[in-house]
């Protein structure tokens, strides 16, 4: 158990940060899943913009690694471009 005032505060603040990071991570994962199940190209393009932005934010805040964010964005971009050729 923490004995100092500062360590008690650090425990409280880290718990809040952990909850917020988990919320943002799960929300982004759900957006990625929704994008992967989309079959409409126009809708996929709009979703891709928000998903790539969310992935960049997670990488900027060190919630996920920057290479994981770019890897996910690359795969999703290929998926969205594949929808364009499939529907045309």
C-alpha positions as CSV (number, residue, x, y, z in Angstrom):
1,X,0.0,0.0,0.0
2,X,1.2,3.5,-0.8
3,X,2.5,5.5,2.1
4,X,3.2,8.9,0.6
5,X,0.7,11.5,-0.6
6,X,2.3,11.7,-4.0
7,X,2.3,7.9,-4.6
8,X,-1.4,7.8,-3.6
9,X,-2.1,10.5,-6.2
10,X,0.0,8.6,-8.8
11,X,-2.0,5.5,-8.3
12,X,-5.3,7.4,-8.7
13,X,-4.2,9.2,-11.8
14,X,-2.7,6.1,-13.4
15,X,-6.0,4.3,-12.9
16,X,-7.9,7.1,-14.6
17,X,-5.4,7.1,-17.5
18,X,-5.6,3.3,-17.8
19,X,-9.4,3.4,-18.1
20,X,-9.3,6.2,-20.7
21,X,-6.6,4.4,-22.7
22,X,-8.6,1.2,-22.7
23,X,-11.8,3.0,-23.7
24,X,-10.0,4.6,-26.7
25,X,-8.4,1.4,-27.7
26,X,-11.6,-0.6,-27.6
27,X,-13.5,2.1,-29.5
28,X,-10.9,2.1,-32.2
29,X,-11.0,-1.7,-32.5
30,X,-14.7,-1.6,-32.9
31,X,-14.4,1.0,-35.6
32,X,-11.9,-1.2,-37.4
33,X,-14.3,-4.2,-37.2
34,X,-17.1,-2.1,-38.6
35,X,-14.9,-1.0,-41.5
36,X,-13.8,-4.6,-42.2
37,X,-17.5,-5.7,-42.5
38,X,-18.5,-2.9,-44.7
39,X,-19.2,-3.8,-48.4
40,X,-20.2,-0.3,-49.7
41,X,-17.2,1.6,-51.1
42,X,-18.5,5.1,-50.3
43,X,-19.2,4.3,-46.7
44,X,-15.9,2.5,-46.4
45,X,-14.0,5.6,-47.6
46,X,-15.7,7.7,-44.9
47,X,-15.1,5.2,-42.2
48,X,-11.5,4.8,-43.3
49,X,-10.9,8.5,-42.7
50,X,-12.1,8.3,-39.1
51,X,-10.4,5.0,-38.4
52,X,-7.0,6.2,-39.7
53,X,-7.3,9.4,-37.6
54,X,-8.2,7.3,-34.5
55,X,-5.2,5.0,-35.1
56,X,-2.9,8.0,-35.5
57,X,-4.1,9.4,-32.2
58,X,-3.5,6.1,-30.4
59,X,0.0,5.9,-31.8
60,X,0.7,9.5,-30.9
61,X,-0.3,8.9,-27.3
62,X,1.7,5.6,-27.2
63,X,-1.4,3.5,-26.6
64,X,-0.4,1.4,-29.6
65,X,2.9,1.2,-31.3
66,X,3.3,3.5,-34.4
67,X,4.3,0.6,-36.6
68,X,1.1,-1.2,-35.6
69,X,-1.0,1.8,-36.5
70,X,0.7,2.2,-39.9
71,X,0.4,-1.6,-40.5
72,X,-3.4,-1.5,-39.7
73,X,-3.9,1.6,-41.9
74,X,-2.1,0.0,-44.8
75,X,-4.2,-3.2,-44.6
76,X,-7.4,-1.2,-44.3
77,X,-6.5,1.0,-47.3
78,X,-6.0,-2.1,-49.4
79,X,-9.3,-3.4,-48.2
80,X,-11.1,-0.1,-49.1
81,X,-9.4,0.0,-52.5
82,X,-10.4,-3.6,-53.2
83,X,-14.0,-2.7,-52.6
84,X,-13.7,-0.1,-55.3
85,X,-12.7,-2.6,-57.9
86,X,-15.2,-5.2,-56.7
87,X,-18.1,-2.8,-57.0
88,X,-17.1,-1.3,-60.4
